[in-house]
């Protein structure tokens, strides 16, 4: 029988891994924000929208290609045989080649028979060709994440970010073309793949077992379907927003969404490490519920601080950096809507990670079906009803509202499978962060709400406890 890891040892690894990831991701936030601002000034909304549409297609295909095997490897018991990694490698390689071939043929067909898509097709072809290489990199990445070796993971990802912005900014300054971003994307992928392989020294050996592959995919198929449905968000800008709201709308949405993604680095860090950490304690339900509750609070604090900081600085910095071709008021309005939605998503994303670990893939599948159906119906309905200048905001409203049934099903699934959570403190902090985010758009008086975080004893006690715990484990 497998010996569970001592609580203190696991907690120490998780906290140290979280600190490394958040610190590294903080560096990535700074580089990413500066890089995106410079790129946006050089290329403008149209070029950035074109690249973002192709990147959204790549991200969606990457989700389809993984088929949940990455999470399967992370969640497997500590004594998993090496043959499972070899099997995952060959499956991802073969499936990736099939998927890439089908994608390239489909893109060629679209570009040949659909007028006005030739530039998008060329960009998408150049980026999607890297799909097989990207997929097999998840095997050595799973080895690093199983060992909670997040300092090395963060190091490689930081190098990938620097590679993208360094190359893309230089080429955009010289040529002002979408291909500057494409070449930067190529460099970032090479750094990412090469870094993971170099750190793990993983050498694949031929191994194929049909029954083991079926067992692997039977676990991951419902999760994969769930991710594919939720990843409709990645395709929606190019399939819904672009034809109904225009090229400029997708440029504004893509840029602001990119700012949100960069500032949400802490959320992604905590979500990533939570899967490996929850796998160690999945049989201890009270302890698992406490870990989820703490992760929710940490995410709220990290995201709230990032989003509020952006809204304080952006009204003064964006006009200077982006220039006259970008409307700052539009970016701030989109950012406010998306950031509030991300604060709520952080609460239920970590619960979803725990449900995946507990093999509640069907619950997550139903939740994401509810989101996908609601999103498509609401977005098309609102955008057809609204006049052209307001369709972008209709799209944002649809995305916000479509998450409500998704959150509801995750909430009930977690409560039924694992237990109850205490949302009061997290929701209080979300309310305070929301007021601070809206302050630049509504009234500066909303900044006074930050005093609530210190006036309420329960908030002060929890903030002090989290600070002491992180400081203690950092010293260890």
Buried (B, 14 or more C-beta within 10 A) or exposed (E): EEEEBEEEEBBBBBBBBBBBBBBBBBBBBEBBBEBBBBBBBBBBBBBBBBBBBBBBBBBBBBBBBBBBBBBBBBBBEEEBEEEBBBBBBBBBBEBBBEBBEEBBEEBEEBBEEEEEBEEBBBBBBBBBBBBBBBBBBBBBBBBBBBBBBBBBBBBBBBBBBBBBBBBBBEBBBEEEBBBBBBBBBBBBBBBBBBBBBEBBEBEBEEBEEEEBBEBBBEBBBBBBBBBBBBBBBBBBBBBBBBEBBBBBBBBBBBBBBBBBBBBBBBBBBBBBBBBBBBBBBBEEBEBBBBBBBBBBBBBBBBBBBBBBEBBBEBBEBBBEBBEEEBBBEBBBBBBBBBBBBBBBBBBBBBBBBBBBBBBBBBBBBBBBBBBBBBBBEBBBEBBEEBEEEBBBBBBBBBBBBBBEBBBEBBBEBBEEBBBEBEEEBBBBBBEBBBBBBBBBBEEEEBBEBBEBBEEBEEBEEBBEEBEEEBEEBEEE
